[in-house]
Amino acid sequence: MNFSLKRVFAGVLSGLAFMNLGVSPALGADDVEITAGDGGIIQKECGTSSEYIRVDSSSLSGSRACFFLTKQTGWVAINITGSYGIVNELKVPVAVAFKLPGGDVYWQRVVKPGGVQNIDVDRRGSTVVEIQVTPVATSTGAATGNLDIDAESPNVVSLRSAGRNAAGRILRLSWSGVELSTLDRNSKFNDRLDGSFKVVPALDGSQCISLEAAAYPGVYLTMRTNGTVSALSSPSPQGATWCPSTVSETPTGTRLSSALNQSRVLTTRGSQGVTTTSFKSAESVWFIDQALALPGK
């Protein structure tokens, strides 16, 4: 895979000093844009409850934002740059995903109840992209997303097999290429991000779409001339273009034909493989879901 170098972890997560992590929460924090979530975690002013999750950030005018658990579990996708610390004053562990500065490298830390976590890297801070208290619900039924192109707010999706051989498995990138994996919203953030794709305009200029890896900008789900499926950073425009069609018979869902050869459709191979075939079956039907993980901005 020619995107593997982006996996290299370029920062040191330990040994860096916190700034004001020990002080009590204050009122008047900035409103943080919430890009997705299930309503179980919401932002409110710091100091309104003794149980909270606090993100300390130099990009916020009040230096901090506080989040509160409204249900037993929950998740929220956010984008807080300049973050240097997490304080967990809940009675349950909190998983926090963050993006390191200067690249597309992501990390996840679980902060124990009453704990603090340094996420300052090279004294430049990080970008917090998700807060989660597990276990949260994951779709097992009808599709929860679509393949619409949104220029203002990128549409990020996950592809879930609707067939029998790999029922419910998620198409994802891995060290070995493109495969199917048993992922849900409680899986590790990096694994979930590897199973998430941005829906972007077709590279071949047609009215179809391309699927760009959420974890690796510039890497696209691609059919090669021999019909195999790869993730490539310099694909042929037609090979990286997919034309969706709605499947009305059971299982209902979506088929993705390759613009390189529209007689071939994206298909599961056994319980773990992904390929294309020239015949249509239940194994070439996919549920398009809201992404299992969002990469932030």
Secondary structure as GFF3:
##gff-version 3
##sequence-region A 1 297
A	DSSP	three_ten_helix	4	7	.	.	.	ID=ss1
A	DSSP	beta_strand	36	37	.	.	.	ID=ss2
A	DSSP	beta_strand	41	44	.	.	.	ID=ss3
A	DSSP	beta_strand	53	57	.	.	.	ID=ss4
A	DSSP	beta_strand	64	69	.	.	.	ID=ss5
A	DSSP	beta_strand	74	88	.	.	.	ID=ss6
A	DSSP	beta_strand	94	99	.	.	.	ID=ss7
A	DSSP	beta_strand	106	111	.	.	.	ID=ss8
A	DSSP	beta_strand	116	118	.	.	.	ID=ss9
A	DSSP	beta_strand	126	133	.	.	.	ID=ss10
A	DSSP	beta_strand	155	161	.	.	.	ID=ss11
A	DSSP	beta_strand	170	174	.	.	.	ID=ss12
A	DSSP	beta_strand	177	181	.	.	.	ID=ss13
A	DSSP	alpha_helix	189	194	.	.	.	ID=ss14
A	DSSP	beta_strand	197	201	.	.	.	ID=ss15
A	DSSP	beta_strand	209	213	.	.	.	ID=ss16
A	DSSP	beta_strand	220	223	.	.	.	ID=ss17
A	DSSP	beta_strand	229	232	.	.	.	ID=ss18
A	DSSP	beta_strand	242	247	.	.	.	ID=ss19
A	DSSP	beta_strand	253	258	.	.	.	ID=ss20
A	DSSP	beta_strand	261	269	.	.	.	ID=ss21
A	DSSP	beta_strand	273	277	.	.	.	ID=ss22
A	DSSP	three_ten_helix	282	284	.	.	.	ID=ss23
A	DSSP	beta_strand	286	290	.	.	.	ID=ss24
###
